[in-house]
Amino acid sequence: MSDPPSLPYQRVLLQGIDISANVRFVEVEDHDRLIDQAVVEVDDPAGLASNAPREGNTLLVELGWSDAHATVFEGEVTRVQIREEGCEPVRVRLTALDFASRIQKRAFDPTDHIGTLSSIVRTIVTRVPDAGVTVAQIEPAADPSYVETVPLRQTQDDWAFITEQSRPAGCIAFVEYNALQSQFYFVPLAGLMASEPVGTLSNIGTTGRILSLDLDRHAASADPRRGTATIDAATGETRVTAPPAAAADPSQHPSTRAIDTADRAGAPIDDAIAVAAQATETPATQRPAGLAAGLSGDDAAQDPTRALGWRARGRCVGAVMLRAKTRITLTGIASWAEADWYVRRAKHVVATPGADQNMLASYVTEFELTK
């Protein structure tokens, strides 16, 4: 006898209390550059929520399937809305942001920081004792030091300042729920790109099966191949280093959109293939070249997550392993797109109908990938 199919799983704790039985909708958006957000809708037929605002309460969300699930969000409720639509049961919509929002809320105080970049970031993160965040990793590739005569001036709120400092350091700053607690990370993007893919998305199978996929590319959005210009202190001459040679890229192939357009227009599909075969430009040659004056090659930080300017957006059968700031492998699609991609955004959506509704629970994941 075969095992029963897996069912969507959701478990929500509000201030430590399990409210899963009344939860009808959960949406968790995991982003690599933004504070993560969760939206939870709860049945409230008695209307008790209107008398019990919950802003500031903690929210913990666990999603997945009955045989594979994980905690994907911990944060603080920032908004409570009462929804009354016709004869539907009253619902309460809770919106929460991860604990990076607590660091962001700290009152702004102009500060001249002294010390290494890593020590400054650690001081800022830990000076909010009730933020509920522990430091897991602060490892910038370059760790410059600042002294009293040339301090690092802070003119933004704490979180904006941290994320602003991460960009020139070629790093990314975020708060993630790991090992049963929310933890802070300040790590190089190059390290994330060197990590092993967490799984596979394919157009076949069950969990992680691709439901829709849109691929596009814009040369202007590709990370520039930068050269550097420095001044020799002894001679005063300007030395220019040419952009590094681009890595070999896949040859041009007609997109599914081009083939579909040709087919709908009644033109032979071979025409679309012929056009692509005659193309003289490749993704590598279309990458813009830039010049970073006064910086050495190591200091001219580039964003490896969008090196070629490719973007893939789509939906798949719920995949709890699909998380922002990781890499995923695409298979079963066009051969030139079968590769490892960086996960820029993953939105997990679980809908659970009420007992009076003749519907099945659903779990899908929307994603945005870059390459």
MOGI-V574173 format. One record per residue. RES is the residue in one small letter. D_FIRST is the distance of its C-alpha to the first C-alpha in whole Angstrom. Layout:
BEGIN
[[RES	D_FIRST] [RES	D_FIRST]]
END
This chain:
BEGIN
[[m	0] [s	4] [d	7] [p	9] [p	12] [s	15] [l	18] [p	22] [y	23] [q	27] [r	29] [v	33] [l	35] [l	39] [q	42] [g	39] [i	38] [d	34] [i	34] [s	31] [a	30] [n	33] [v	32] [r	32] [f	33] [v	33] [e	35] [v	36] [e	38] [d	38] [h	41] [d	43] [r	47] [l	46] [i	46] [d	42] [q	41] [a	39] [v	39] [v	37] [e	37] [v	37] [d	37] [d	40] [p	41] [a	44] [g	45] [l	46] [a	45] [s	49] [n	51] [a	49] [p	49] [r	47] [e	49] [g	49] [n	45] [t	43] [l	39] [l	36] [v	33] [e	30] [l	28] [g	24] [w	21] [s	19] [d	18] [a	21] [h	24] [a	28] [t	31] [v	33] [f	36] [e	39] [g	42] [e	45] [v	45] [t	48] [r	48] [v	46] [q	46] [i	46] [r	44] [e	45] [e	44] [g	45] [c	43] [e	40] [p	40] [v	42] [r	40] [v	42] [r	41] [l	42] [t	43] [a	43] [l	44] [d	43] [f	46] [a	48] [s	49] [r	51] [i	53] [q	54] [k	55] [r	58] [a	61] [f	63] [d	66] [p	67] [t	67] [d	69] [h	66] [i	67] [g	65] [t	62] [l	60] [s	57] [s	59] [i	60] [v	57] [r	56] [t	58] [i	58] [v	54] [t	55] [r	58] [v	55] [p	54] [d	52] [a	50] [g	47] [v	47] [t	47] [v	49] [a	46] [q	48] [i	51] [e	52] [p	54] [a	55] [a	58] [d	60] [p	63] [s	66] [y	68] [v	71] [e	73] [t	76] [v	73] [p	70] [l	67] [r	67] [q	65] [t	65] [q	62] [d	59] [d	57] [w	54] [a	56] [f	58] [i	55] [t	54] [e	57] [q	58] [s	54] [r	55] [p	58] [a	56] [g	54] [c	51] [i	49] [a	49] [f	46] [v	44] [e	41] [y	38] [n	37] [a	37] [l	37] [q	40] [s	42] [q	44] [f	47] [y	47] [f	50] [v	48] [p	49] [l	48] [a	48] [g	46] [l	43] [m	43] [a	43] [s	40] [e	36] [p	34] [v	32] [g	29] [t	29] [l	29] [s	28] [n	27] [i	24] [g	21] [t	20] [t	21] [g	25] [r	25] [i	28] [l	29] [s	33] [l	35] [d	39] [l	41] [d	45] [r	48] [h	51] [a	54] [a	56] [s	53] [a	52] [d	53] [p	57] [r	58] [r	61] [g	64] [t	66] [a	70] [t	72] [i	75] [d	77] [a	79] [a	82] [t	82] [g	81] [e	79] [t	76] [r	73] [v	71] [t	67] [a	65] [p	62] [p	59] [a	58] [a	55] [a	52] [a	51] [d	49] [p	46] [s	49] [q	49] [h	46] [p	46] [s	44] [t	41] [r	44] [a	46] [i	45] [d	43] [t	47] [a	48] [d	46] [r	47] [a	50] [g	50] [a	51] [p	50] [i	47] [d	49] [d	52] [a	50] [i	49] [a	52] [v	53] [a	51] [a	52] [q	56] [a	55] [t	58] [e	56] [t	53] [p	51] [a	53] [t	57] [q	56] [r	56] [p	59] [a	61] [g	63] [l	65] [a	65] [a	69] [g	70] [l	66] [s	65] [g	62] [d	60] [d	61] [a	60] [a	57] [q	55] [d	51] [p	49] [t	46] [r	48] [a	50] [l	49] [g	49] [w	45] [r	43] [a	40] [r	38] [g	35] [r	32] [c	28] [v	25] [g	26] [a	26] [v	27] [m	29] [l	31] [r	34] [a	38] [k	40] [t	37] [r	37] [i	34] [t	33] [l	33] [t	31] [g	30] [i	34] [a	37] [s	38] [w	41] [a	39] [e	36] [a	37] [d	37] [w	38] [y	40] [v	38] [r	41] [r	39] [a	36] [k	35] [h	32] [v	31] [v	29] [a	29] [t	28] [p	29] [g	30] [a	28] [d	31] [q	29] [n	27] [m	26] [l	23] [a	24] [s	25] [y	26] [v	28] [t	30] [e	34] [f	36] [e	39] [l	39] [t	43] [k	44]]
END
